[in-house]
Each structure stands twice: as structure tokens, then as C-alpha cells.
């Protein structure tokens, strides 16, 4: 009887231990699920799951598997050092599938410990809505530049089908719709999506939601992507002040470049321990900024953003990092 009691006692402890072992890997993901919503047949639909190594040990992704051919996972960098990030791109296969589809993506880690993380994606692929081209891709555009892309949206089956609104969580988008062309049971709109010049530099992936008068399925999602390039280049992009004594000081230099002459109006940082040389105010293609950090006796990591304001109407940024020790 004693032996049976001990076995019954040990098993629950083992189950809890396994669950805790999986938890460390889940914490590295920004999210573990995504809903594509209602997507036109053939339209491009993707979602990037962000994975960040928040631990001191290196992490390694051994494999990625999908439970359904409706979703194809593509992993970026598999080996992650401390604070490094990668993305797992989930591509919804809208050309080969129709109707309500979902998949479970299993991400398997073998370092620093074995763990499995499951990501869930779902959506509904429609066969009555066609979008040409299949995605709104802006490609690479300069910051502060207005860019436009036009697509045709067609609905087959209802002559009285209408688009009543187009929404987006990104306020940098403006949308213009043509008058509908009705031929038999087919209704076609031309939609121009304008990207205003106020979007920050970097890669973006967003969505536009088309709202129709179809009560059974009012919302249709279109996915957009592109990369906004700043005309200013800051070198180094990340300024490392090193492992510095808590009362020490160090001076570094930032180099700011542009294709045309520009003047630096101001340099600022929320941390008062950073000091900057006075801008000359001269317009040049190449500007140098002395950056001095003066410790105040405190210890710990330093992570601060340096903002560089120019007469181009564009603000460049640089991330300054380091560690203060005794």
C-alpha cells in the first residue's frame, strides 16, 4: 500500500514540472494566436509572430511544423542570443483553400531546454470576392513621400452588393473608391489606397478592412506591406557606451548622412546624463555629433533613445546602450 501511495504522489509532481518547463518558451512570443478574418480567395495574407530571447542562455529553434496545408510557416533566424529577435511568418494559403480554415503551428526548441510552443491561426477564405492584384505592396518608399496603390475589388453573386466603408487601425492610410461597375451579378470597385508621408521608417505590415452591405459576411480584410526608408542615415545605428564606471564619463561620435545638404536643429535625450555638442546650423550632407555620457553614481543597464531633429522635417533616432558598474 505504501508503494502505491508514493507512485500516486510522484506522478502529479512530474506533470506540473513539465508544464513549467514549457512556460519559459511561451514567454518569448509576443502572441500565440492570430485571426485572419474574412479574406478574399487568392489574396495574400501573412502574419509575423515575433520571438525574442529574453534569457541569458542562447535559444535554438529545432523545427517548425503546421497541422494544415492552409498555413505555411517560415522561420527567420533559428539561433537566438540574448535579446535577439526573429520572426515566424505564417502565410495563409488562400489560393488552394476555401471556407473556414485554421492551423496549429508547433515550434520546437532544443536549447537551452526542450520545449514546444503551439501557435494558432484561423480565418475564412471567401470564393465570392476577388482582389486584383492579390496584395497592396508599396515596396520601398522614402519617408515623407506620399505613395498610392490601386486594386480592383469584385463581388460575384449579388448585383446590389456595395462597399459602405473602408477602415484601418493605421491612420496613415487614406482610401478613395470609384463608382461601382455592375455587370450581371458581378460588382467591381477600383480602390486607391494612399499612404501618407507621416509613417515612421521601417518595415510595416497592416490591413484594410472593407465593410459591405452583406449582413452574413460584412467584413473583408486586405493586407498591406512595405518599407519606409529614412533619407537620413545615423552611424552607428546603435551607440554602445560599453561597461562604464558608475561615476565615469565617455565621449562618442554620431555621423548623420543624407543625399542632400541638411542642418541639425537639435539633439535630445530623456536621460540628462547624455550631453551633446551644439549644432553648427550649417547645411551639409555629412554632420558629426559629439555624444558625452557622464555617470551619476547609479548602477545598472542604460537604454536610451537619442533624437536628432533636422531642417528636413524628419527626426532621426539612435539607441544608446551600456552598463554602469562599480
ZATIZA-557959 format. One record per residue (C-alpha): x, y, z; residue number from 0. Coordinates in Angstrom, 1 decimal, padded with zeros to 4 digits, m for minus. Each point is the difference from the previous one (the first is absolute). Layout:
! residues N
X | Y | Z | NUM
...
//
This chain:
! residues 326
000.0 | 000.0 | 000.0 | 0
002.8 | 002.4 | 000.8 | 1
001.6 | m000.6 | m003.4 | 2
m003.2 | 000.8 | m001.8 | 3
m000.5 | 003.2 | 002.0 | 4
003.5 | 001.2 | m000.9 | 5
m000.5 | m000.6 | m003.7 | 6
m003.3 | 001.9 | 000.1 | 7
001.7 | 002.9 | 001.7 | 8
002.9 | 000.2 | m002.4 | 9
m002.0 | 000.1 | m003.3 | 10
m001.8 | 003.3 | 000.6 | 11
003.3 | 001.7 | 000.9 | 12
001.5 | m001.2 | m003.3 | 13
m002.9 | 001.4 | m002.0 | 14
000.3 | 003.5 | 001.7 | 15
003.8 | m000.1 | m000.7 | 16
m000.6 | m000.6 | m003.8 | 17
m002.5 | 002.8 | m000.2 | 18
002.4 | 002.4 | 001.7 | 19
002.8 | m001.1 | m002.4 | 20
m002.1 | 001.1 | m003.0 | 21
m000.9 | 003.4 | 001.5 | 22
003.5 | 001.5 | m000.5 | 23
m000.3 | m000.3 | m003.8 | 24
m003.5 | 001.4 | m000.2 | 25
001.2 | 003.2 | 001.7 | 26
002.3 | 000.7 | m003.0 | 27
m003.0 | 000.5 | m002.4 | 28
m001.8 | 003.3 | m000.4 | 29
m003.2 | m001.9 | m000.7 | 30
m001.1 | m003.6 | m000.6 | 31
m003.1 | 000.4 | m002.2 | 32
m001.2 | 002.0 | m002.9 | 33
m003.4 | 000.3 | m001.7 | 34
000.3 | 000.9 | m003.8 | 35
m003.8 | 000.7 | m000.1 | 36
m001.8 | m000.1 | m003.4 | 37
002.5 | m000.1 | m002.8 | 38
m000.6 | 000.1 | m003.8 | 39
000.9 | m003.1 | m002.0 | 40
003.6 | 000.4 | m001.4 | 41
000.8 | 003.0 | 002.2 | 42
003.4 | 000.1 | 001.8 | 43
m000.4 | m000.4 | 003.8 | 44
002.9 | m000.3 | 002.3 | 45
000.7 | 000.5 | 003.7 | 46
003.4 | 000.3 | 001.8 | 47
000.3 | m001.5 | 003.4 | 48
002.9 | 001.8 | 001.8 | 49
002.3 | m002.2 | 002.1 | 50
002.5 | 001.7 | 002.4 | 51
002.6 | m001.8 | 002.2 | 52
m000.5 | 001.6 | 003.4 | 53
002.5 | m002.3 | 001.7 | 54
003.7 | 000.0 | 000.5 | 55
000.4 | m003.5 | m001.6 | 56
m000.1 | m000.4 | m003.8 | 57
m003.2 | m001.4 | m001.4 | 58
m000.3 | m002.2 | m003.1 | 59
m003.1 | m000.9 | m002.0 | 60
000.4 | m003.6 | m001.2 | 61
m003.1 | m000.2 | m002.3 | 62
m003.3 | 001.6 | m000.9 | 63
m003.1 | m002.0 | m001.1 | 64
m003.5 | 000.8 | m001.2 | 65
m003.0 | m002.2 | 000.6 | 66
m001.7 | 001.2 | m003.3 | 67
001.2 | 000.8 | m003.5 | 68
m002.2 | 003.1 | 000.2 | 69
002.8 | 001.7 | 001.9 | 70
003.7 | 000.0 | m000.8 | 71
002.4 | 001.0 | 002.8 | 72
003.4 | 001.5 | m000.9 | 73
002.5 | 000.6 | 002.8 | 74
002.7 | 002.7 | m000.3 | 75
003.1 | m000.3 | 002.2 | 76
000.0 | m003.3 | 002.0 | 77
002.8 | 000.7 | 002.4 | 78
m000.7 | 002.9 | 002.4 | 79
002.5 | 001.5 | 002.4 | 80
m001.1 | 002.2 | 003.0 | 81
m002.5 | 002.7 | m001.1 | 82
000.1 | m001.1 | m003.6 | 83
m003.3 | m000.2 | m001.9 | 84
m001.3 | m002.0 | m003.0 | 85
m003.4 | m000.4 | m001.7 | 86
m002.1 | m002.9 | m000.9 | 87
m002.0 | 000.9 | m003.1 | 88
m003.3 | m001.8 | m000.3 | 89
m001.3 | 000.1 | m003.6 | 90
m003.7 | m000.7 | m000.6 | 91
m000.4 | m002.1 | m003.2 | 92
m003.1 | 001.7 | m001.4 | 93
000.6 | m001.2 | m003.6 | 94
m000.3 | m003.8 | 000.8 | 95
m002.6 | 000.1 | 002.8 | 96
m003.5 | 001.4 | 000.5 | 97
m002.3 | 000.4 | 003.0 | 98
000.8 | 000.0 | 003.7 | 99
003.6 | m001.2 | 000.5 | 100
002.3 | m000.1 | 002.9 | 101
003.4 | m001.5 | 001.0 | 102
002.1 | m000.7 | 003.0 | 103
003.7 | 000.9 | m000.5 | 104
002.3 | m001.9 | 002.4 | 105
003.4 | 001.7 | 000.7 | 106
002.5 | m002.4 | 001.6 | 107
003.0 | 001.2 | 002.0 | 108
003.0 | m002.1 | 000.8 | 109
002.0 | 002.7 | 001.8 | 110
000.5 | 000.9 | 002.8 | 111
m002.6 | m002.6 | 000.8 | 112
m002.5 | m002.0 | m002.0 | 113
m003.4 | 001.7 | m000.3 | 114
m003.0 | 000.1 | m002.4 | 115
m002.0 | 003.1 | m000.7 | 116
m003.3 | m000.1 | m001.9 | 117
m001.2 | 002.9 | m002.1 | 118
m003.6 | 000.1 | m001.3 | 119
m001.1 | 001.8 | m003.2 | 120
m003.5 | 000.0 | m001.5 | 121
m002.2 | 001.8 | m002.5 | 122
m002.6 | m000.3 | m002.8 | 123
001.0 | m000.1 | m003.7 | 124
m002.8 | 001.4 | m002.2 | 125
m000.7 | m001.2 | m003.6 | 126
m002.4 | 002.9 | m000.8 | 127
002.5 | 002.8 | 000.3 | 128
003.0 | 000.5 | m002.3 | 129
002.8 | 002.6 | 000.5 | 130
002.5 | 000.9 | m002.8 | 131
002.9 | 000.3 | 000.7 | 132
m000.1 | m002.4 | 002.9 | 133
001.8 | 002.3 | 002.4 | 134
000.7 | 003.7 | 000.6 | 135
003.7 | 000.2 | m000.1 | 136
001.7 | 003.4 | 000.2 | 137
003.5 | m001.4 | m000.3 | 138
002.7 | 002.4 | 001.2 | 139
m001.0 | 003.6 | 000.3 | 140
001.8 | 003.1 | 001.4 | 141
m001.2 | 001.5 | 003.3 | 142
m002.3 | 003.0 | m000.4 | 143
m001.0 | m001.2 | m003.5 | 144
m003.7 | m000.6 | m000.9 | 145
m000.4 | m003.4 | m001.7 | 146
m003.1 | m001.4 | m001.7 | 147
m001.1 | m003.5 | m001.1 | 148
m003.2 | m000.9 | m001.8 | 149
m001.8 | m003.4 | 000.1 | 150
m003.3 | m001.3 | m001.5 | 151
m002.5 | m001.6 | 002.3 | 152
m002.7 | m002.2 | m001.5 | 153
m002.9 | m001.7 | 001.5 | 154
m001.8 | m002.8 | m001.9 | 155
m003.6 | m001.1 | 000.8 | 156
m001.9 | 003.2 | 001.1 | 157
m000.7 | 002.9 | m002.3 | 158
m000.9 | 002.2 | 003.0 | 159
003.3 | m000.6 | 001.8 | 160
001.6 | 003.2 | 001.3 | 161
003.1 | 001.1 | 001.9 | 162
m001.2 | 002.4 | 002.7 | 163
003.3 | 000.7 | 001.7 | 164
003.7 | m000.8 | 000.2 | 165
001.8 | 000.1 | 003.3 | 166
003.6 | m000.4 | 001.3 | 167
001.6 | 000.1 | 003.4 | 168
002.8 | 002.0 | m001.7 | 169
m000.9 | 003.6 | m000.4 | 170
002.7 | 000.5 | m002.6 | 171
m002.4 | m001.6 | m002.6 | 172
m002.5 | 001.9 | m002.1 | 173
m002.4 | m001.8 | m002.4 | 174
m001.9 | 001.1 | m003.0 | 175
m002.7 | m002.1 | m001.7 | 176
m001.3 | 000.2 | m003.6 | 177
m003.6 | m000.3 | m000.9 | 178
m000.9 | m003.7 | m000.3 | 179
m000.3 | m001.7 | m003.4 | 180
m002.9 | m002.5 | 000.0 | 181
m000.1 | m002.7 | m002.7 | 182
m002.5 | m002.7 | 000.5 | 183
000.7 | m001.5 | 003.5 | 184
003.5 | 001.5 | 000.1 | 185
000.9 | 003.3 | 001.8 | 186
003.4 | 001.5 | m000.3 | 187
001.7 | 002.9 | 001.8 | 188
003.3 | 001.7 | m000.5 | 189
001.6 | 000.9 | 003.3 | 190
003.0 | 002.3 | 000.4 | 191
001.9 | m000.3 | 003.3 | 192
002.1 | 003.0 | 000.7 | 193
002.8 | m000.2 | 002.6 | 194
000.7 | 003.4 | 001.5 | 195
003.5 | 001.2 | 000.6 | 196
m000.3 | m000.1 | 003.8 | 197
000.9 | m003.6 | 000.6 | 198
003.1 | m000.9 | 001.9 | 199
003.0 | m001.7 | m001.7 | 200
000.1 | m003.7 | 000.0 | 201
m001.9 | m003.0 | m001.4 | 202
m003.7 | 000.0 | 000.5 | 203
m002.8 | m002.6 | m000.5 | 204
m003.5 | 001.2 | 000.5 | 205
m003.6 | m000.6 | m001.1 | 206
m002.9 | 001.7 | m001.6 | 207
m003.5 | m001.2 | 001.0 | 208
m002.7 | 000.3 | m002.7 | 209
m003.5 | 000.4 | 001.4 | 210
m002.8 | m001.1 | m002.3 | 211
m003.8 | m000.2 | 000.2 | 212
000.2 | m003.8 | 000.1 | 213
m001.5 | m000.8 | 003.4 | 214
001.2 | m003.6 | 000.0 | 215
003.7 | 001.1 | m000.5 | 216
000.4 | 003.7 | 000.2 | 217
003.8 | 000.2 | 000.5 | 218
002.7 | m000.8 | m002.5 | 219
003.7 | 000.5 | 000.9 | 220
002.7 | 001.1 | m002.4 | 221
003.6 | m000.1 | 001.0 | 222
002.6 | 002.7 | m000.7 | 223
003.8 | 000.0 | 000.4 | 224
003.0 | 002.1 | m000.8 | 225
003.1 | 001.6 | 001.3 | 226
000.5 | 003.7 | 000.8 | 227
003.6 | 001.1 | m000.4 | 228
001.3 | 003.1 | 001.7 | 229
002.0 | 002.4 | m002.1 | 230
002.3 | 000.4 | 003.0 | 231
002.5 | m002.6 | 001.1 | 232
001.4 | m000.1 | 003.5 | 233
003.2 | m001.8 | 000.7 | 234
000.3 | m001.9 | 002.2 | 235
m003.7 | m000.9 | 000.0 | 236
000.5 | m001.3 | 003.6 | 237
002.5 | 002.0 | 002.1 | 238
001.7 | m002.3 | 002.6 | 239
001.7 | 001.9 | 002.9 | 240
001.4 | m003.2 | 001.4 | 241
000.4 | m001.2 | 003.6 | 242
000.6 | 003.3 | 001.7 | 243
000.9 | 000.9 | 003.6 | 244
m003.1 | 001.5 | 001.8 | 245
001.8 | 003.3 | 000.3 | 246
001.9 | m000.1 | m003.2 | 247
m000.5 | 001.8 | m003.3 | 248
000.5 | m000.8 | m003.6 | 249
m000.3 | 001.9 | m003.3 | 250
m001.1 | m001.6 | m003.3 | 251
m001.0 | 001.4 | m003.4 | 252
m003.0 | m000.4 | m002.2 | 253
000.2 | 000.5 | m003.7 | 254
m003.2 | 001.1 | m001.8 | 255
m000.2 | m000.2 | m003.8 | 256
m002.6 | 001.0 | m002.6 | 257
m000.2 | 000.2 | m003.8 | 258
m000.3 | 003.8 | 000.1 | 259
001.3 | 002.7 | 002.3 | 260
m001.8 | 000.3 | 003.3 | 261
000.5 | 001.8 | 003.3 | 262
m000.5 | m001.5 | 003.5 | 263
m002.3 | 002.1 | 002.1 | 264
000.1 | m001.9 | 003.3 | 265
001.2 | m003.2 | 001.7 | 266
m001.8 | m001.2 | 003.1 | 267
m000.3 | m003.0 | 002.4 | 268
m002.3 | m000.5 | 003.0 | 269
003.0 | m001.1 | 002.0 | 270
001.8 | 003.1 | 001.4 | 271
003.3 | m001.9 | 000.2 | 272
000.3 | 000.3 | m003.7 | 273
001.5 | 003.3 | m001.3 | 274
000.4 | 001.1 | m003.6 | 275
002.1 | 002.6 | m001.9 | 276
m001.8 | 003.1 | m001.3 | 277
m001.2 | m000.4 | m003.6 | 278
001.8 | 002.3 | m002.4 | 279
m003.2 | 000.7 | m002.0 | 280
001.9 | m000.4 | m003.3 | 281
m001.6 | m002.1 | m002.8 | 282
002.2 | m002.9 | m000.9 | 283
m000.4 | m003.5 | m001.4 | 284
002.1 | m001.3 | 002.9 | 285
m000.4 | 001.1 | 003.6 | 286
002.0 | m001.0 | 003.1 | 287
m001.6 | m000.1 | 003.5 | 288
002.2 | m000.4 | 003.2 | 289
m001.8 | m002.0 | 002.6 | 290
001.2 | 000.0 | 003.6 | 291
m001.3 | m002.2 | 002.8 | 292
000.7 | 001.0 | 003.6 | 293
m000.8 | m002.5 | 002.8 | 294
m001.8 | 001.1 | 003.1 | 295
001.0 | m002.8 | 002.3 | 296
m003.0 | m002.3 | m000.8 | 297
000.5 | m003.6 | m001.2 | 298
m001.7 | m002.1 | m002.6 | 299
m000.8 | m000.1 | m003.7 | 300
m000.4 | 003.1 | m002.1 | 301
m002.5 | m000.1 | m002.9 | 302
m001.0 | 003.4 | m001.4 | 303
m001.2 | 001.4 | m003.3 | 304
001.9 | 003.0 | m001.5 | 305
m002.1 | 002.2 | m002.2 | 306
001.5 | 002.2 | m002.8 | 307
m002.2 | 002.7 | m001.4 | 308
000.9 | 001.4 | m003.5 | 309
m001.3 | 002.7 | m002.3 | 310
m001.3 | m002.6 | m002.4 | 311
m003.0 | m000.5 | 002.3 | 312
001.3 | m003.4 | 000.9 | 313
001.2 | m001.3 | 003.4 | 314
002.7 | m002.7 | 000.0 | 315
000.5 | m002.2 | 003.0 | 316
002.8 | m002.1 | 001.5 | 317
m000.1 | m002.4 | 002.9 | 318
002.7 | 000.4 | 002.6 | 319
000.8 | m003.0 | 002.3 | 320
002.5 | m000.9 | 002.6 | 321
000.5 | m001.2 | 003.6 | 322
001.1 | 002.0 | 003.1 | 323
002.1 | m002.0 | 002.4 | 324
001.9 | 000.7 | 003.3 | 325
//
